[in-house]
């Protein structure tokens, strides 16, 4: 490992550069931050709450601490980019014929956007400290981003298990820069959830066995995105018209009242996704799906899972118009889609 000296008071300039690149939250955690996170992860995995997200289990040892992933790291720079929506994420809850997608999926893929901005910040760091080494991570790497963000002072891990920011509410995309530079660290953020239980009571599927613990197997975000195959029947009615993710626990957080609308234009909702009709989405073939969701995080789940979700939502719509949209899907080439459509037709009181 190179012996990298600390730059002369580099943090004000580094913070300014992160803001210039579109990040709204900045903090530094030590290389041994969040020591309890690894043990909590192991317990969660042992209880099977990760469902079929096997990659979390396979790389658990690398997730337990920054140094477990990269022994040379000396400081962890945590950055947050706001995606706070302009409109109420729950505004279509009672519009059964409209498909609801999680706010983060309305615009461009945050993986690409945040990573591009992280690379720009990283280039700035290297320009200031040519002997430094660094690595950047966004979501898909074995990094405990939320505990690290709390340790870096960006916010606290709320009872819904996501980061809550006093300035940005529950709407922050997180990215991290591991560096060999020794930087002054920020103080961890205190928990400010208090006695509030809004996120717990808002969950449609009771996915929180206790505050601060999520059973992914019951979570609509997990079921509609990560879960392959048929969705368990016990959760289908609770899904309502949610077809990609779920924002309920985030949207009801009282701290969101302090969040200003995100200024990042790449997160602006695509017009086609602000009020999508389920009947239209049910007609998507593979080519249509790829075309509509090009550059979107939705694309990665593929047409089969997406239309499966749409079929279930149509079943929850439960009327003649929904049945008409479902009938062609009952014979879909995908057994998963066909099964969901047949179940949904039954919910509509219609013959297959």
N, C-alpha and C positions, 0 to 999 in steps of 0.2 A: 504494500500500500504506500502511496506517495505521502510525503509529509506536507500536507497543505496547511498553510498558515491562514489565520483568519484575516479577511480583508479589513481595512480600516473602516469600522462602522458601516458595513455594507447593507444593513437591513433597510434603512430608509429608501435607498436607491432601488433595492430589490423589490420592496413593496410597491414603489411607484411604477416599476416596470411591469409588475403583475397586474396592476390596475390598467395600465396602458394596453395590455393584452386581453382585457375583458374580465379579469377575475375580480370578484367583489369581496372575497374573504382571503386572508393570508395569515399564516402562523408557522412557527417552527417548533418541532418536537425533538426530543433527544433520541439518540439511537436505541436506547433501551426503554422507550415509551410504552405505556399500556401493558405492563408486565402480566396483568391478570387476564388479558384478552385471550391468550392461548389456552388457558385452563377452561375458561368459559366456552370457548369454541369446542374443545374436546368433549366437554359434558354435553353440549348441544348435539354434536355428532353422535355421541354414544346413545343418546335418546332417540336418534333417528329423525330428528326434526328437520333435517335437510332434504328429506324425500329422496328423489333420484338425482340430486345434484352431486353426483359422485366425485366430481373434480374437487369439491371442497374437502372431501375426506382424503383424497389421494395426495393433496398438497397441504394438509393441515400442519405438518411440521414446519413448512416454509412460511406459513401464515402467522405463526405464533409470536414473531417479533421481527423488526426490521433487520436485525443482524442475522437472523436465521435465513433470510432471503439473500442478503448480501453482506458478508462479514466486514467489508471495508467501509460500510456506511458510518458516518459520524453525526449527521444531522438529517432530519426529515422535514422538508418544506411541504406544508399542506396548503392547497389552494382550493377555493370554492368559487363556482360560477353560478350565479342566480338564474333560475328558469321560472321565477314566479309568474304565474299566468295573469292576464288582464281580466279574465272572466272567471266566474265561480266554477270550479271543476265539477260541482255537483248539480249544475243547472239542468242537465238532461235526465236526472234520476227518475223523473216521472213521465218521460217521453219514451214509452216502451218501443216505439218503432225506430228510434235513433240509437246507433251504436256508440258506446262510450269507450274511448281510449284514454289511457293515462296521459296526463299533461305532457310528460317528458317525451312522448312519442308523436306529438302533433307536428313537430318540425323536423330539422335535420338530426342525424344520428349524433348524440352527444359524445360518443366514443371518439369519433373523428374530429369533432370540433374542439373538444377539450384537449385532446392529444396534440393537435396542431398548435394550440396556444401554449401548452406546456413546453413544446419543443422550442418555441420562440423565447420563452423565459430561460430555458436551458442554454440556448445559444448566447443570450446576454450574460449569463453567469460565467460561461466558459471564456467569453471575451474579456471579462473582468479578472478572472482567475484561471489562466490557461493551463495551469498544472492540476486543476481540480478534475475529478471524475464524477459522473453522475448517471443516474438511471431515472427514467420517467415511467409512471404507471397510471392507467385509467381503468378502474373497474375489473378488467378481465384478468389481471395479474393476482397472484396469491398475496395480497396486501390487505391488512385489516384497516381499511380506510376510515371507518367511522370512529373506532377507538383512537386512532392516530389524530383525527381531526379534533376530537375532544381534548386530547393531550396537548395539541397545538393551540388551543384556545379559540377555534372557529365556532364552537357551539358545544352542546352536550347531546349525548345519545338519549333521546327521549323514550318515553314508555312504549312508543311504537317501534323502537329500535333504530330509527333513523336519526340523523343529525338535526337538531333544532338550533337555529340561530336567532339571537335576539333581534338582529337587523333584517334577516331574510326568511324568517319562518322555517318551514320544512322544505323549502325549495332550493336546494343547493346540489349541484353536481360537484363531486370531489375528484381531485387529482393530486398526485404526489410526486415530488422530486427527491430522490435519495442522493445525497452528495457526500463526498469525502471532506468537504469543508466543515470546520467546527464553527457553527453559528450560535449566537445567543438564542436561547430557547424562550418560548412564551409560557405563561402559566396555564395550566389546564383550566377549562371552563367549568364552572360549578353547575350542577343540575338545578334547573329552575322549573321543573314540571310541577312541583308542589303536590297538592292534593288533586289536581286535575286528572280526570279519567276519560276525557272526551274521546280520545283516539281508541281507547279500549271498548267503549260502548258503541262506537260507530262501526266497528268491524262487522260485516254482514255474516261472516262464517265463524265467529268466535275463535280467531286464530291466535289470540294471546292467552296462553294458559295462566300467566301472571304478568304484571307490568314488567317491561323491559325484556320479555321473552316472547319470541315469535315461533309458532309451529308452522313452518312453511307448507306443510302438507295440507293445511286448511286455508292457506292464503290465496285469494283470488289472483293476485299477481303471479304467484307460483303456478297455480293451476292453469291459467290462460297462456303463460309464456314458457315456463320451464318443463311442465309436465307433458310428456308424450303419451299418446294413446287416449282411450276414453276417459273423460273426467268422471270421478265417482258421482253417482246419482245424488248422494246426500247433499252435495254442494251446488247442484245445477240451478235450482230455483233461487237460491241466495245470490247467484251471479247476476240475476236481473238482466240488464242490457249492457253489462260490462264485457267487452270483447277483446281487450288487450290491457292487462294490468288493472289496478284499482287504486284510487287516490283517497278513498274515504277517510282513512286514519290520518293522512297528511292534511287533507282539506279542512278538517274540523279543528286543527290545532289553533288555540287562541293567539299564539305568537305570530301567526300569519298576518294579523292586522297591521304589523309594522313593516311588512315586506312590500317594497315597491316593485312594480311590474319590471320584468327583465328587459334590459335594453339590447340584448343580443338578438339581432335580426335573424340569425340562423335558427333560433328556437321559435320564431314566430310560427303560428299554426298554419298549415297548408289549408287553403279554402275547402278542399275536398274532405278534410278530416274534422272540420268544426261541427258539422251536423250530418254525418253520413247515415243514410237510410239502410237499415238492415237488409231490406229486400234487394237493394242494389248490390250490396256486398256479397250476398249469397250467390250472385251470378258470376263471381270472379273465377276465371280459370287461372292456370299457372302463369301464363303470359300477362294477363291483366294484373294479377297480384304483384308480379315483379315490377311492372311498369308504374303502378300507383305508389308502391312503397320503395321505389329506388331511393337510396340515400337516407332511408328511415330505419330506426331500430326495429320496426315491425318486420322488416324483410327477413330477418334472421330466423324467425319461427316457421317460415314457410307457409304455403297456401293451406296445407292440410290442417294444421293446428288453428290457423286463423278462421277458416270457414267452419271448422268444428265449433269454435266459440260463437260464431255468428248463428249457427243453427240452434244452439242452446238458447241464445238470446231471443231468437224468433219463437222458440217454444214458450219462453216466458212472456212474449208478447201475446201469444195465445188466441189469435183471432183468425178470421178467414183469409185476410191478406197475408198473414204470416204463413198459413198453411199452403197457400198458392206458391209462395217463394220456396217453401221447403220441399215440395213434391219432387222437383227435379233432383234434389240432393239425396233423396232416399235411395237412388240408384247410382250414386257417385262412385267413381273408380276407387276412391279411398274408403276402405272399410270403416275407418274412424269417423269420417264425415258422414257416411251413410248411416251408421249407428246413431250418431247424434241427431240426424234429421228424422229418423224413425221415432226416436224418443220424443222429439219436439212435436212431431205430428200428433202423437198421442196426447201431448199437453194441450194441443189445439182442438182436441176432440175430433180429429180428422182421420180418415182411413189412409193407410200407407199406399 
